[in-house]
């Protein structure tokens, strides 16, 4: 059927993929429907698009719920341990923006890691909040950023005691979680609300071997992408709140501003049933997934040159989600991108995250021993292929070594920084395109992030330096990629046009 739809490129591509023998170790968490609750699957087969309805009588109103949506959200709060929960039909993105807007107004400071998602940047622009960027500790061997530690946050708060909110990420893409209990205690000592981007951790609540959930740790506002690790449909998420530091009325107001006024009831129903699935059999399901993760770990230990990111190797205070398996390609001196291409082309296996030094695979609902065995076999054949093809391996090794050298520059980023121009002002101010040479000492109007290492080096409002330009070009010339720049070649950059009408914040 897919080949007969030449004028429907998106549907054509989806059908082609669905008809292939693919094994996905990535989001969404239902994994091609294998992990979805049978009741939702039955309803979809029986009613199909008849379930795609709008806010007609009897179906409540997401913007002002009083009936079935209110009931479903109350059940979610009970299941996830929150005092109040909201359903998100625009993903965690809208929840993060709402949380920032509910806690910060124009000119208020918020502490955030440099490794923030784009949605945090959007939320700060909308709120007019002034970011204080904290650079996380960086592991030069694995080439990954750790979560923020309590000491970093305590130091930043001592420099900026009038901070209105603190936002942290837990877990990271690799499943690494900070000591949220201690962070919450430090932040709450100054009566500051703690916001946690828990997009990849909506499953933590449901098994004792998983990291502590942010709500359990004491966070005030927690945003989850329920579709990433549970069985909700893509774009479905939840926002949870507890305590008195953040107004529930304010959160509701912000969500009404940000969310679509035409919510998908398919998304809402999938959130409801994902909640029910966890409430009724969550621990049993995650016990099975953790069993697969344990099996995978032991199978990999028998393979040469196979190294996994283990909880034992992490700094004190950091815990790890065992359902995320990170395999190092750095022992082979080969990029994770090359490994990802090989697995996709030869085994139809797709990872959640390829990077310079590793691949991260997501194990979840619906995965079977057959899936895991296929991944083990694919990884084994990748290693064997690299050992046999010496000429190709040498070229790949040269590529990796060059990129690895320039990525080490991340360790020299300042631990705490603030933009010289207010973020919102930088976003809305007149912007001009200038050459590399002209950009030095100017204020960036762009968010520029090099891969590797995947840590943004420039945010709107930050000053462009000659050193930053040199390092970005070095990564690009070595084969890395630059995201966020309007000109991917970096021959030109967008900067703010000096205007006396705007306040410069030094």
C-alpha positions in Angstrom: 0.0 0.0 0.0 2.8 2.4 0.9 4.2 2.4 -2.6 0.8 3.4 -4.1 0.7 6.7 -2.2 3.3 8.9 -4.0 1.5 12.1 -3.2 1.2 11.5 0.5 4.8 11.7 1.6 4.2 11.5 5.4 1.7 8.7 5.4 3.8 6.9 2.8 6.9 7.0 5.1 4.9 5.9 8.1 3.4 2.9 6.3 6.8 1.9 4.9 8.3 2.0 8.4 5.4 0.1 9.9 5.7 -2.7 7.4 9.4 -3.1 8.0 11.1 -5.4 10.5 12.2 -2.6 12.8 13.1 -2.9 16.5 12.9 0.4 18.2 14.7 1.1 21.5 13.4 4.7 21.7 10.3 6.7 22.4 7.3 6.4 22.4 7.1 4.1 25.4 4.4 1.9 23.9 6.9 0.7 21.3 4.7 0.3 18.2 1.7 -0.5 20.3 3.2 -3.6 21.9 3.1 -2.0 25.4 -0.2 -0.3 25.1 -3.1 -1.4 27.4 -5.4 -3.9 25.7 -8.5 -1.8 26.5 -7.1 1.1 24.4 -6.1 -1.2 21.6 -9.6 -2.8 21.6 -11.3 0.6 21.7 -9.2 1.7 18.7 -10.0 -1.4 16.7 -13.7 -1.2 17.5 -14.4 2.6 17.2 -11.4 3.9 15.4 -11.7 7.6 14.3 -15.1 7.8 16.0 -13.1 8.4 19.2 -11.6 11.6 17.6 -14.0 14.0 19.1 -14.1 17.6 20.2 -15.5 19.2 23.4 -19.1 18.2 22.8 -21.7 17.8 25.7 -20.7 15.0 28.0 -16.9 15.2 27.3 -16.0 18.0 29.7 -13.5 20.9 28.9 -9.8 20.6 29.3 -9.4 24.3 30.0 -12.0 24.2 32.8 -12.6 20.6 33.7 -15.5 19.7 36.1 -16.5 16.2 35.0 -14.7 13.3 33.3 -11.4 15.2 32.7 -11.4 16.4 36.3 -12.0 12.8 37.5 -9.2 11.5 35.3 -6.8 14.2 36.5 -7.7 13.5 40.1 -7.0 9.8 39.6 -3.6 10.7 38.0 -2.7 12.8 41.0 -3.5 9.9 43.3 -1.5 7.4 41.2 1.6 9.7 40.8 1.6 10.9 44.4 0.8 14.5 43.6 -1.7 16.9 45.2 -2.9 18.1 41.8 -2.2 16.9 38.2 -3.0 18.4 34.8 -3.1 16.6 31.5 -0.9 18.1 28.7 -1.8 17.6 25.1 1.1 19.7 23.8 3.8 17.6 25.5 6.2 18.4 28.3 7.1 21.5 26.3 3.9 23.3 27.3 4.1 22.1 30.9 7.7 23.4 31.4 6.7 26.8 29.9 3.6 26.9 32.2 5.7 26.1 35.3 8.2 28.9 34.5 5.4 31.4 33.9 3.7 30.4 37.1 6.8 31.0 39.2 8.6 33.8 37.4 7.6 37.2 36.1 9.4 39.8 34.0 12.9 40.4 35.5 12.8 37.4 38.0 15.8 35.2 38.1 15.6 31.4 37.6 18.5 28.9 38.0 18.8 26.4 35.1 21.4 24.0 33.8 23.0 24.8 30.4 21.7 21.5 29.2 18.1 22.7 29.2 15.6 21.7 26.6 14.4 24.2 24.1 11.1 24.5 26.0 12.9 26.0 29.0 14.3 28.7 26.8 10.8 29.3 25.4 9.3 29.5 28.9 11.9 32.0 30.0 11.2 34.2 27.0 7.5 34.1 27.6 7.8 34.8 31.3 10.5 37.5 30.9 12.7 35.5 33.4 16.4 36.1 33.6 18.3 32.8 33.5 21.4 32.0 35.6 23.0 29.2 33.7 24.8 26.5 35.6 27.3 24.3 33.7 27.1 20.7 34.8 30.1 18.6 35.5 31.4 16.8 32.4 32.8 13.3 32.0 35.6 13.6 29.4 35.8 9.8 28.9 32.2 9.2 28.1 31.6 12.7 26.8 28.5 13.3 28.8 27.2 15.9 31.1 26.1 14.8 34.6 23.1 16.2 36.4 23.6 19.3 38.5 24.8 18.5 42.1 23.5 20.1 45.3 26.7 22.0 45.9 26.4 23.7 42.5 22.9 24.8 43.3 23.8 26.0 46.8 26.7 28.1 45.4 24.5 29.6 42.7 21.8 30.5 45.3 24.5 32.2 47.4 25.4 34.4 44.5 21.7 35.1 43.5 19.7 35.0 46.8 16.7 36.7 45.2 16.1 33.7 42.8 12.4 33.0 42.2 12.7 29.4 41.0 15.2 26.6 40.4 14.8 24.1 37.5 16.7 20.9 37.2 16.6 17.9 34.8 16.0 14.4 36.2 16.7 12.1 34.5 19.0 13.0 31.7 18.7 11.3 28.4 21.1 8.6 29.7 18.9 8.0 32.8 21.1 9.9 35.3 19.4 11.5 38.3 20.7 14.0 40.8 20.2 13.9 44.5 16.8 15.5 44.4 16.1 15.1 48.1 19.1 17.2 49.0 18.5 19.7 46.2 14.9 20.2 47.4 16.1 20.8 50.9 18.6 23.4 49.8 16.1 25.2 47.6 13.3 25.0 50.1 15.4 26.5 52.9 15.0 29.8 51.0 11.4 29.1 50.3 12.1 28.8 46.5 10.1 26.4 44.4 11.8 23.5 42.7 10.7 22.6 39.2 11.9 19.3 37.8 11.9 18.4 34.1 11.1 14.7 34.5 10.2 14.2 30.9 12.0 10.9 30.7 11.0 9.6 34.2 7.3 9.2 34.3 7.8 5.5 35.2 9.9 6.1 38.4 7.0 6.0 40.7 6.2 2.3 39.9 9.1 0.2 41.0 11.4 0.2 44.0 14.5 -0.5 41.8 13.9 2.7 39.8 15.2 6.1 40.9 13.1 8.1 43.3 10.5 10.2 41.5 10.7 14.0 41.8 7.4 14.2 43.6 8.6 11.7 46.2 11.8 13.7 46.6 9.8 16.9 47.4 9.8 18.9 44.1 7.0 21.5 43.9 6.3 21.1 40.2 7.1 18.1 38.0 6.6 17.8 34.3 6.5 14.4 32.6 6.3 13.2 29.0 4.0 10.3 29.7 4.4 9.2 26.1 8.2 8.7 26.4 8.4 5.9 28.9 4.7 4.9 29.6 2.1 3.9 27.1 0.4 7.3 26.3 0.3 8.5 22.7 3.1 10.8 21.4 2.6 14.4 22.6 0.7 13.4 25.8 2.1 14.5 29.1 1.3 15.5 32.7 2.2 18.2 35.1 2.1 17.4 38.8 2.1 19.9 41.8 2.4 19.7 45.5 2.8 22.1 48.4 2.0 25.8 48.7 5.0 27.4 47.0 3.4 27.4 43.5 -0.2 28.5 42.9 -2.4 25.9 41.3 -4.6 28.7 40.0 -1.6 30.3 38.4 -0.6 27.0 36.7 -4.2 26.6 35.3 -4.1 30.1 34.0 -0.8 29.6 32.2 -1.9 26.3 30.7 -5.1 28.0 29.4 -2.9 30.5 27.6 -0.5 27.9 26.2 -2.5 24.7 25.4 -4.5 24.1 22.3 -8.2 25.0 22.6 -9.0 22.0 20.5 -7.5 19.1 22.6 -7.2 15.6 21.2 -9.4 13.3 23.1 -7.3 10.4 21.8 -4.4 11.9 23.7 -6.5 12.5 26.8 -7.8 8.9 26.8 -4.3 7.5 26.3 -3.2 9.5 29.4 -6.1 8.1 31.4 -5.4 4.5 30.4 -1.7 4.9 30.9 -2.4 6.0 34.4 -4.8 3.0 34.9 -2.2 0.6 33.6 0.4 1.8 36.1 -2.1 1.9 39.0 -3.2 -1.7 38.3 -0.1 -3.5 37.2 2.8 -1.0 37.1 5.2 -2.8 39.4 4.7 -6.1 37.6 5.3 -4.6 34.2 8.4 -2.7 35.2 9.7 -5.8 37.0 9.6 -7.5 33.6 11.4 -4.6 31.9 14.1 -4.5 34.6 14.6 -8.3 34.1 15.3 -7.7 30.5 17.7 -4.9 31.4 19.6 -7.2 33.7 19.7 -9.9 31.0 21.0 -7.4 28.5 23.7 -6.2 30.9 25.0 -9.7 31.6 24.9 -10.7 27.9 27.0 -7.6 27.0 29.7 -8.5 29.6 30.6 -11.5 27.5 31.4 -9.5 24.4 34.9 -8.0 23.9 35.3 -4.2 23.7 31.8 -3.8 25.2 31.5 -1.2 28.0 28.3 0.0 29.6 27.7 3.1 31.6 27.1 1.6 35.1 25.7 3.0 38.3 28.9 2.0 40.1 31.0 4.4 37.9 29.0 7.5 38.6 29.8 10.3 41.1 28.4 10.1 44.6 24.8 11.1 44.8 23.8 10.3 41.2 21.5 7.4 40.6 20.7 5.6 37.3 17.6 4.4 35.5 18.4 0.8 34.7 16.0 0.7 31.9 18.3 3.0 29.9 21.3 1.1 28.5 24.2 3.2 27.4 26.9 1.4 25.4 30.3 3.0 24.9 31.8 3.3 21.4 34.8 5.1 22.7 36.8 1.9 23.5 36.6 1.2 19.8 37.6 4.8 19.0 34.5 5.0 16.8 31.6 7.5 17.1 28.2 6.5 18.3 26.8 8.0 15.1 28.7 5.3 13.0 27.4 2.6 15.3 23.9 3.9 15.0 24.1 3.9 11.2 25.4 0.3 11.2 22.6 -1.0 13.5 20.0 0.8 11.5 21.2 -0.3 8.0 22.1 -3.9 8.9 19.7 -4.9 11.7 16.9 -2.3 11.5 17.6 -1.4 15.1 17.2 2.3 16.2 18.7 3.7 19.4 17.2 6.5 21.5 20.3 8.6 21.5 23.5 8.4 19.4 26.4 10.7 20.5 30.2 11.0 19.9 31.1 8.4 22.4 28.1 6.2 23.0 24.6 5.0 22.2 21.7 5.0 24.6 18.9 2.4 24.2 15.5 2.6 25.9 14.0 -0.6 27.3 10.4 -0.4 28.1 6.8 -1.7 28.0 6.2 -4.1 25.1 9.9 -5.2 24.7 10.5 -8.9 24.7 13.5 -11.3 25.1 13.5 -11.6 21.3 14.0 -7.8 21.0 16.9 -7.8 23.5 18.5 -10.8 21.8 18.4 -9.0 18.5 20.1 -6.0 20.0 22.8 -8.2 21.6 23.4 -9.9 18.2 23.5 -6.6 16.4 26.0 -5.1 18.8 28.2 -8.2 18.6 28.2 -8.1 14.8 29.0 -4.4 14.9 32.1 -5.1 17.0 33.1 -8.0 14.8 32.7 -5.9 11.7 34.9 -3.2 13.1 37.6 -5.7 14.0 37.6 -7.2 10.5 37.5 -4.0 8.3 40.8 -2.5 9.4 40.9 0.2 6.8 37.4 1.5 7.5 38.0 1.2 11.2 41.2 3.3 10.9 39.3 6.1 9.1 36.5 6.0 11.7 39.1 6.1 14.4 40.8 9.2 13.0 37.4 10.8 12.8 36.6 10.0 16.4 40.0 11.2 17.7 39.6 14.6 16.0 36.1 15.1 17.3 37.0 13.9 20.8 39.9 16.4 21.1 37.8 19.4 20.3 34.8 18.3 22.4 37.0 18.5 25.5 36.6 22.3 25.4 33.3 21.8 27.3 35.2 21.4 30.5 36.4 25.0 30.2 32.9 26.6 30.2 32.3 28.8 33.2 30.4 27.1 36.0 27.8 29.9 36.5 27.0 32.5 33.9 24.3 35.2 33.2 23.6 36.8 29.8 24.7 40.4 29.4 21.4 41.1 27.8 18.0 40.0 29.1 16.9 36.9 27.3 13.5 38.2 26.4 15.0 41.5 25.3 17.5 39.6 23.2 14.7 37.6 21.6 12.5 40.6 20.7 15.2 43.1 19.9 16.1 44.0 16.3 18.5 41.4 14.9 21.1 41.7 12.1 23.2 39.1 10.3 27.0 39.8 10.6 30.2 38.0 9.6 32.2 35.9 12.0 34.7 38.7 12.5 31.9 41.3 13.1 30.2 39.0 15.6 33.0 39.0 18.1 32.0 41.0 21.2 28.4 41.3 19.9 25.4 39.8 21.7 24.1 36.6 20.3 20.5 36.4 19.1 20.7 32.6 18.6 20.9 29.4 20.7 24.0 27.6 19.3 24.8 24.1 20.4 27.7 22.0 19.1 27.5 18.2 18.9 29.7 17.0 20.4 29.4 17.7 23.3 25.7 18.6 23.2 26.0 21.5 25.7 24.9 24.9 24.3 27.8 27.3 24.1 25.6 30.4 23.3 22.2 31.5 24.3 20.4 34.6 23.2 21.7 37.5 25.2 25.2 36.0 25.8 28.3 37.7 24.4 30.1 36.1 21.4 33.8 35.7 22.0 36.7 34.9 19.7 37.3 31.7 21.7 33.8 30.5 21.2 34.0 31.1 17.5 37.3 29.2 17.2 36.0 26.2 19.1 32.7 26.0 17.2 34.6 26.1 13.9 37.0 23.4 15.2 34.1 21.1 16.0 32.5 21.8 12.6 35.8 21.2 10.7 36.3 18.0 12.6 32.9 16.6 11.4 30.7 17.7 14.2 27.4 19.5 13.8 26.1 22.8 15.0 22.4 23.2 15.8 20.4 26.3 16.4 22.4 28.6 14.1 20.5 30.3 11.3 23.6 29.8 9.1 24.8 26.2 9.7 28.1 27.1 8.1 28.8 29.8 10.7 30.0 32.1 8.1 27.4 34.5 9.4 25.7 34.8 12.8 22.6 36.6 14.0 23.3 39.2 16.7 21.1 41.8 18.4 21.2 45.3 16.9 22.3 47.8 19.5 19.3 49.9 20.6 19.3 52.4 23.5 15.7 51.6 24.1 16.7 48.2 25.6 18.3 47.8 29.0 21.6 46.1 29.1 21.9 44.0 32.2 25.5 43.6 33.4 
